[in-house]
Amino acid sequence: MDNFDFKNLKTIKIELTRFMMAYKFALDEMTTKINILRDEFNYIHDYNPIEHVNSRLKSPESIFKKVQRKGIDFSLESIKENIKDIAGMRITCSFISDIYELSRMITKQKDIRVVEYKDYIKNPKPNGYQSLHMIVEIPIFMSDREELTFVEVQIRTIAMDFWASLEHKIYYKYNKEIPQKMLDELKATAVMAAGLDRKMEGLHREIAKMKQADEAEELLLSFGNKNGKLNLLETFIEGRLGIK
């Protein structure tokens, strides 16, 4: 009996280890994908929308507490199906437009399937919280199997992340029911943060237009001059066509 129990315990330990490793590997995969996008922007484009990337893996204790709160079965299959934020990633961007552009890039990858998509930017939570949430499913290839694993991805601006971080600290610091006055003030600061994001987005677009105009002018100058002389572009075209 002791030997039988030992074998059972060993099997359970292996299953739990594999279960948690799958989520760790999924985070590693997502981190690699985001780092590739960030490096591409750094080396090829003039602008990188990704400011910060943080990831976290829920502890077994935190998982089981959530299992109890949700009232679901303690089987690994049930946990996997009902708790989709065991592996989490938070990406901080500069501007609101960056959030949607980055989410588009992520969802276009062939091995990623979007399971849930919640836009708390266009539809903020009642307390003012804003962020874009996605649950994605990615394949993890182990020695003897392929595991389809969920990862929660949150994408925010710097202002959204700053507000959410402080709001979280205030709630845990108070450790009681928050007075309505404080809730109203938190909501007001969320509106202020959203206003800041919109103003910075507007400035970003205006500067982008100015930069585009400057680049167009430089391009024209590089191909000719204002004195009516044959420009470089015309010379190149005539050379390719054999016109003399």
Backbone hydrogen bonds, N-H to C=O, Kabsch-Sander energy under -0.5 kcal/mol:
donor,donor_aa,acceptor,acceptor_aa,energy
5,D,1,M,-2.7
6,F,2,D,-2.3
7,K,3,N,-2.1
8,N,4,F,-2.2
9,L,5,D,-2.7
10,K,6,F,-2.3
11,T,7,K,-2.3
12,I,8,N,-2.5
13,K,9,L,-2.5
14,I,10,K,-2.2
15,E,11,T,-2.3
16,L,12,I,-2.6
17,T,13,K,-2.5
18,R,14,I,-2.7
19,F,15,E,-2.4
20,M,16,L,-2.4
21,M,17,T,-2.6
22,A,18,R,-2.1
23,Y,19,F,-1.0
24,K,20,M,-1.9
25,F,21,M,-3.1
26,A,22,A,-2.0
27,L,23,Y,-2.1
28,D,24,K,-2.2
29,E,25,F,-2.5
30,M,26,A,-2.5
31,T,27,L,-2.7
32,T,28,D,-2.2
33,K,29,E,-2.2
34,I,30,M,-2.4
35,N,31,T,-2.6
36,I,32,T,-2.2
37,L,33,K,-1.9
38,R,34,I,-2.6
39,D,35,N,-2.7
40,E,36,I,-2.4
41,F,37,L,-2.2
42,N,38,R,-2.2
43,Y,39,D,-2.5
44,I,40,E,-2.7
45,H,40,E,-0.9
51,E,49,P,-0.7
51,E,92,T,-3.1
52,H,92,T,-1.4
54,N,90,R,-2.7
56,R,88,G,-2.6
58,K,86,I,-2.8
63,I,59,S,-2.3
64,F,60,P,-2.5
65,K,61,E,-2.0
66,K,62,S,-1.8
67,V,63,I,-2.1
68,Q,64,F,-2.0
69,R,65,K,-2.3
70,K,66,K,-2.5
71,G,67,V,-1.2
72,I,67,V,-1.7
79,I,75,S,-2.3
80,K,76,L,-2.6
81,E,77,E,-1.9
82,N,78,S,-2.2
83,I,79,I,-2.5
84,K,82,N,-0.6
88,G,56,R,-2.6
88,G,86,I,-0.5
89,M,152,E,-2.8
90,R,54,N,-3.3
91,I,154,Q,-3.3
92,T,52,H,-2.8
93,C,91,I,-0.5
93,C,156,R,-3.7
94,S,49,P,-1.2
99,I,95,F,-1.1
99,I,96,I,-0.6
100,Y,96,I,-1.3
101,E,97,S,-2.1
102,L,98,D,-2.8
103,S,99,I,-2.3
104,R,100,Y,-1.9
105,M,101,E,-1.9
106,I,102,L,-2.2
107,T,103,S,-2.4
108,K,104,R,-1.4
109,Q,105,M,-0.5
109,Q,106,I,-1.3
112,I,109,Q,-1.7
113,R,137,E,-2.0
115,V,113,R,-0.6
115,V,135,I,-3.3
116,E,135,I,-1.5
118,K,133,H,-2.9
120,Y,118,K,-1.0
120,Y,131,S,-2.2
123,N,119,D,-1.1
125,K,129,Y,-2.0
128,G,125,K,-2.5
132,L,155,I,-2.2
133,H,118,K,-3.0
133,H,131,S,-0.6
134,M,153,V,-2.4
135,I,116,E,-2.1
136,V,134,M,-0.6
136,V,151,V,-2.8
137,E,113,R,-2.7
138,I,149,T,-2.5
140,I,147,E,-2.9
142,M,140,I,-0.7
142,M,145,R,-3.0
147,E,140,I,-3.2
148,L,146,E,-0.5
149,T,138,I,-2.8
149,T,147,E,-0.7
151,V,136,V,-2.5
152,E,87,A,-2.9
153,V,134,M,-3.5
153,V,151,V,-0.5
154,Q,89,M,-3.0
155,I,132,L,-2.6
156,R,91,I,-2.5
158,I,93,C,-1.0
161,D,157,T,-2.3
162,F,158,I,-2.4
163,W,159,A,-2.3
164,A,160,M,-2.5
165,S,161,D,-2.3
166,L,162,F,-2.0
167,E,163,W,-2.8
168,H,164,A,-2.1
169,K,165,S,-1.8
170,I,166,L,-2.5
171,Y,167,E,-2.1
172,Y,168,H,-2.0
173,K,169,K,-2.3
174,Y,170,I,-2.3
175,N,171,Y,-1.8
183,L,179,P,-2.0
184,D,180,Q,-2.6
185,E,181,K,-2.0
186,L,182,M,-2.4
187,K,183,L,-2.2
188,A,184,D,-2.2
189,T,185,E,-2.3
190,A,186,L,-1.8
191,V,187,K,-1.9
192,M,188,A,-2.0
193,A,189,T,-2.4
194,A,190,A,-2.2
195,G,191,V,-2.2
196,L,192,M,-2.3
197,D,193,A,-2.1
198,R,194,A,-2.1
199,K,195,G,-2.3
200,M,196,L,-2.6
201,E,197,D,-2.2
202,G,198,R,-2.1
203,L,199,K,-2.2
204,H,200,M,-2.4
205,R,201,E,-2.1
206,E,202,G,-2.2
207,I,203,L,-2.6
208,A,204,H,-1.9
209,K,205,R,-2.1
210,M,206,E,-2.2
211,K,207,I,-2.5
212,Q,208,A,-2.3
213,A,209,K,-2.3
214,D,210,M,-2.3
215,E,211,K,-2.4
216,A,212,Q,-2.1
217,E,213,A,-2.1
218,E,214,D,-2.4
219,L,215,E,-2.0
220,L,216,A,-2.1
221,L,217,E,-2.3
222,S,218,E,-1.9
223,F,219,L,-0.9
223,F,220,L,-0.6
224,G,220,L,-0.6
224,G,221,L,-0.6
228,G,225,N,-0.6
232,L,223,F,-1.7
233,L,223,F,-0.9
235,T,231,N,-2.0
236,F,232,L,-2.4
237,I,233,L,-2.3
238,E,234,E,-2.6
239,G,235,T,-2.0
240,R,236,F,-2.0
241,L,237,I,-2.0
242,G,238,E,-0.8
243,I,238,E,-2.5
